[in-house]
């Protein structure tokens, strides 16, 4: 069995944990039962507990051709234990009491609710696509006021509207259509 070891773990040998190492150096100690506890430094200190391997160094070759010498126990840990170490890390996070848990759930629900309520009411389509005018049918309101002319305070009624635009505005075809979409 190989496993990474937290530095603050109870009953860990302090001489291994407290030892300052340079890059590539290693220190190891054995318990009476034969368990090896080692510390190796690469970019940071790595503590490993192993019942299988001692501090035998093995050369590992990376894809770019770089070679690095590391203990076999650490090589095996990297190979097999990545996901388990990650789950241990997540599991060891501080626990929430019931009140804090409820608050976090409420905050997440409120954030999700805000995102859905802030969504636009109309899905805007690209301005150049599917802008075909339609005539107001006889059974509908007879004419609509041109929305572009309303902005310029001109009273102009039209029987043409654009159903793909938000709000289905009534627009006289030229130049109001162009002005409305700018």
C-alpha positions in Angstrom: 0.0 0.0 0.0 1.2 3.5 -0.9 -0.4 6.6 0.2 0.4 10.3 0.5 0.6 11.5 4.1 -0.5 14.8 5.5 2.2 16.6 7.5 0.0 17.3 10.4 -1.1 13.6 10.8 -0.9 12.2 14.4 2.0 9.9 15.3 4.1 10.8 12.2 7.9 10.8 12.8 8.8 14.5 13.4 12.3 14.0 12.2 11.0 13.2 8.8 8.4 15.9 8.7 10.5 18.7 10.1 13.6 18.0 7.9 14.4 20.7 5.4 15.3 19.2 2.0 16.6 20.5 -1.3 15.2 19.6 -4.7 15.7 15.9 -5.4 16.7 14.9 -1.8 14.9 12.3 0.3 14.7 11.1 3.9 13.0 7.9 5.1 12.4 6.1 8.3 10.9 2.7 9.1 8.5 1.7 11.9 9.0 -1.5 13.9 6.4 -3.2 11.7 8.4 -2.3 8.5 6.3 0.6 7.2 8.3 3.2 5.4 7.6 6.8 5.9 9.5 9.0 3.5 9.8 12.7 2.5 11.0 13.7 -1.0 11.3 17.2 -2.4 10.7 18.1 -6.0 8.8 21.4 -6.4 7.3 20.9 -3.0 7.7 18.4 -0.2 5.9 15.1 -0.7 5.2 12.7 2.2 4.5 9.1 1.5 3.7 6.1 3.7 4.3 2.7 2.1 4.2 -0.9 3.1 5.5 -2.1 -0.3 8.4 0.0 -1.2 11.4 1.5 0.5 13.3 4.6 -0.8 14.6 2.9 -4.0 15.1 5.6 -6.6 13.8 5.1 -10.1 14.4 7.3 -13.2 11.2 8.6 -14.9 11.3 10.0 -18.4 8.8 12.6 -19.4 7.3 13.1 -22.9 9.7 16.0 -23.6 12.7 13.8 -22.8 13.3 15.3 -19.4 14.5 12.7 -16.8 13.8 12.9 -13.1 14.9 10.6 -10.3 12.2 9.9 -7.7 11.3 7.2 -5.2 9.4 4.2 -6.6 6.7 4.6 -3.9 6.0 8.1 -5.2 5.9 6.9 -8.7 3.3 4.3 -7.8 1.3 6.9 -5.8 1.2 9.2 -8.8 0.1 6.3 -11.0 -2.7 4.9 -9.0 -3.8 7.3 -6.2 -4.6 10.6 -7.9 -8.4 10.3 -7.7 -8.4 9.0 -4.2 -6.1 11.8 -3.0 -8.5 14.2 -4.5 -11.5 12.7 -2.8 -9.7 12.6 0.5 -8.9 16.3 0.1 -12.5 17.1 -0.6 -13.7 15.0 2.3 -11.3 16.6 4.7 -12.8 20.1 4.2 -14.4 21.7 7.3 -17.9 20.5 8.0 -20.9 22.9 7.9 -23.4 23.0 10.7 -27.1 22.8 9.7 -27.7 26.5 9.8 -24.7 27.2 7.5 -25.7 24.4 5.2 -29.2 25.9 4.9 -27.8 29.4 4.2 -25.6 28.0 1.4 -28.5 26.2 -0.2 -30.7 29.3 0.0 -27.9 31.5 -1.5 -27.5 29.1 -4.4 -31.2 28.9 -5.1 -31.5 32.7 -5.0 -28.6 33.1 -7.4 -30.1 30.5 -9.8 -33.5 32.2 -9.5 -32.0 35.6 -10.3 -30.3 34.2 -13.4 -33.5 32.9 -14.8 -35.6 36.0 -14.0 -33.0 38.3 -15.5 -33.2 36.5 -18.8 -34.5 38.6 -21.7 -38.2 38.3 -22.5 -37.6 38.1 -26.2 -35.0 36.1 -28.0 -33.5 38.5 -30.4 -32.7 37.2 -33.8 -30.0 38.6 -36.1 -31.1 41.8 -37.7 -30.4 40.6 -41.3 -32.2 37.2 -41.1 -35.9 36.5 -41.6 -37.2 40.1 -41.5 -40.2 39.6 -43.8 -43.1 42.1 -43.5 -46.6 40.9 -43.0 -49.9 42.6 -43.7 -52.4 43.1 -40.9 -55.3 40.7 -41.5 -58.8 42.0 -41.8 -60.1 40.6 -38.5 -57.2 42.2 -36.5 -56.9 45.9 -35.6 -57.0 47.7 -38.9 -53.7 49.7 -38.8 -50.7 50.1 -36.6 -48.7 53.2 -35.9 -45.2 53.2 -37.3 -42.9 52.7 -34.4 -40.0 54.6 -36.0 -42.3 57.6 -36.7 -43.5 57.6 -33.1 -40.0 58.3 -32.0 -39.8 61.3 -34.3 -43.3 62.4 -33.2 -44.9 61.8 -36.6 -48.4 60.2 -36.8 -48.2 57.6 -39.5 -50.4 54.5 -39.7 -49.4 51.4 -41.6 -50.9 48.0 -42.3 -47.4 46.4 -42.4 -45.8 44.8 -39.4 -42.7 42.5 -38.7 -43.7 39.4 -36.8 -40.0 38.3 -36.2 -39.0 41.5 -34.4 -39.6 41.8 -30.6 -43.1 43.3 -30.0 -44.1 42.8 -33.6 -43.7 46.6 -34.5 -45.7 48.2 -37.2 -43.3 49.9 -39.6 -43.6 51.6 -42.9 -41.1 49.8 -45.1 -38.6 52.5 -46.1 -36.8 54.4 -44.4 -38.5 53.5 -41.1 -37.4 49.8 -41.1 -33.8 50.9 -41.4 -34.1 53.6 -38.8 -35.9 51.3 -36.3 -33.1 48.6 -36.6 -30.2 51.0 -36.1 
